[in-house]
Amino acid sequence: MPRPMLSVLDALPPDPLLGLMAAFRADERANKTDLGVGVYKDENGETPVMAAVREAERRLVEGQTTKVYQGPRGDADFCAAVERLVYGGDPDADRVTSFATPGGCGALSLGMRLANAARKGVPVWMSDPCWPNHPHVARALGMTPRDYAYLDRATGRADFQAVSDDLKDVMSGDVVLIQGPCHNPSGSDLTTEEWGALAGICLARGALPLIDIAYHGLGDGLDADMEGVRAFLAAVPEAIVSYSCSKNFGLYRERTGCLLIQAETAAAREAAATHAASIARADWSMPPAHGQAAVATILADEALTKQWSDELASMRARILDLRTAFGDALAAEGRETAGAAVTAQKGMFSMLPIDAAGAERLRAEHAIYMPGSGRINVAGLVSERIAETAKAIAGVITA
Ligand code: LMR
């Protein structure tokens, strides 16, 4: 009797972030604190449907007449709206095209596959530290992740000199993955000038930039967050951008993302688009429509757009307040450097000097959940417990 094929597989460890989410849900202790997976939480610890999204959904349910296929690019209005969010206006249609994807991960995967189609097995350079799913996606596609230094762990700031030094080893055609605003996991972003200098490096090395934007609007604002990215895109002939609407529209489970392709010429854009369509056809055939339609509905309506951007602004303000309160509380526990870093960082995440053993102790002794990397989701902090959370965390900080 031949051995059944699936019995050769060994079980894999759980995904570092999704495993944490399951463990938190199973924890029955009161006053548990979830600083793990990057989802926004309000003051009640909820991740509500945004009011603008709810209204868009109401209109969609009432007005929808068919659910027939839309084609591999998805909703053209959604694609155009995301292009405007990224470029700050309509980009050059000869050079830019985009595809709706199942979430930001779908866009990342499609972008990497596109690079892989241009040059098989191409290395993908990514920041150290990075979002653990970046190397995971690259490896799953048979591509090799390479690291470039990013974070000065002593100060918690992005170290552009270290970035430039490491990117000297990039070879022509390599993919350089750069995170847009609100770097995950560090919360430390490059300045607009550094984005400009990075464009120069990518140009000089002949690299293909892949910019991952998953937290647009959660840093300093919708336009302010995109300054560096826009300067970068204006300076390079070609780039791939993955965009996620999970966090800034709160559409997590609707899997609403977009891949933007900027090519040097119309012919190159056209050819790249045929590859993207063919790859998408093999993977998911057509992207899910509901989240895209909600985003397109919001961004086509001035009042709904304002409602959405106001809601986003209040999410951003809440995160900033939590950053300040938590940074001060860490400083009050004698952790001034970590506290100052948390206050200065942007978006949902900060990376604290905490090792896996420290994170484990926090979970066992205080029901505080964070990945072993020391990354925290600031939006998961609970205002009334900030002082005690900071005390517990200060006790395991290693530097
Ligand atoms: C995170 O980094 O926590 C989020 O992007 C959620 C995820 O899918 O990992």
Boltz pocket constraint, residues with backbone or C-beta under 6 A from the ligand:
constraints:
  - pocket:
      binder: B
      contacts: [[A, 17], [A, 36], [A, 37], [A, 38], [A, 39], [A, 131], [A, 133], [A, 184]]
      max_distance: 6.0
